[in-house]
Amino acid sequence: MKRLAFLGFAIATLMAPIQVQAQQNCVTFPQPPNPEAELQFLLAHPRTPVCPSTNPNLAGQRRVLDQISRDRVNNTQGLINSWSGR
């Protein structure tokens, strides 16, 4: 158990500098968002990583993720039904 705890700590310690380094060379977009400008920038710079930002609307984010999950289930069920001839 001690070895497992040490291994978890060692991996976390090694990952921290990689995450910080990866976030230093990324782009952050201003708030409030401007989807058209962001899209134009991303199309002009296709390999530029975007820094993760905090989402102040956690309930809205949850609703979107739930809707995506429901859509995927419905689409999968539709495919299964079409394959089985229903």
Secondary structure, 3 states (H helix, E strand, C coil): CHHHHHHHHHHHHHHHHHHHHHHHCCECCCCCCCHHHHHHHHHHCCCCCECCCCCCCHHHHHHHHHHHHHHHHHHHHHHHHHHHCC
